[in-house]
Amino acid sequence: MAIILRSQLDGKKYLLVGTGSGETESSTRASFYDRPSLRRSSTQWTCVCDGAGKLFWLPAEAVVVEEIDGRPVAAWGLDTWDAAAESSSPAPSDE
């Protein structure tokens, strides 16, 4: 199954190879005598390859799926995700 992505960073098409996530942690101090403050962040990444087969990573939020197995995404009849509706809907209960 081939999944073709378009980068929102450069507009080029790439082939999806895989996905992953990464976490970073950094510490800063206001001065030598202060306690360090830790800052953690995580990012979702997409591994892609170009026409020459070169692998590299793009942030997941910077790519859009264009085609799946040669068919445009719109041809699959999928629903779209609404982030605003998702965040405002009540959490499911266990009743």
N, C-alpha and C positions, 0 to 999 in steps of 0.2 A: 504494500500500500504506500503510495507516494503522496506526501502532503507538501504542497508548495506554499511558502509563506512570503509575504511582502513586508520588508522592513519599513517602518515609519520614520527611521532615521535617515536612510539614503534612497528609499523608493525602489530598491532592487529586490528581485525575487531570489529566494533561497529554498533549499530542500531541508525539511525538518529531519533531524537525526535523533534528537532526544531532548529531555528537559531535566532540570535539576534545581536545587536551591543552594544558596550560600549564606552563611552568617558571618558578620564581621563584628569585632569588638574593639573599641578604642578607649583609651583613658586620657584624660586631660587634667591639668592642675592649674589653678589660678596663680599659684606661686609655689616655691619649693616646699614650704611648710604646710600647705593645704593637703587634705586627703584627695586622692585622685577620684574623679567622677567617671564611672563607666558608662559607655553608650553602646548599645547593641542594636544591630539592624539585620534584617534578612531580606533577600531579594530572590525572586524566581527568575531562572535563566532558561534560555532556549538554545540548544546546540544545533547549529545549522551548517550546511556546506554550500559552497559556491559552485559554479560550473566547472572549476578545476579540481573540485573535491577537497578544497581547503576547509578545515573545520574551524569554527570560532563560535563564541557565545554572544547572544544578544539578550537584553532584558526582555522578559516575557511580555511586558506591557508595551513594548516597542515593535511587536510583530502582529500581523493579521493573517489569518488563513485565507488563501486565495482559492486553492483547488485541493480536492481530495480525489485521488485516482482519476485525474483528468477532468473531473466535473467541478464546475464552480460551486462554491459553498451554497449560494442561493438555490441551486438545483436540488439540494438535499431536503428542503422543506423544514428546516430546523427553526425552533423558536429562538428569540433573542433574549438575552439576559438583561434585566433592568436593575442596575445597582441601587437606585433610589427606592424602588419597590421592595427589593430584598431587605434593605436595612430598616424599612418602616413596618414590615410585616411582623406580627407577634411570633414569638418562639413557640414551636410545637409543644404540647403538653403530653404527659404520660397517662392521661385519663382514659 
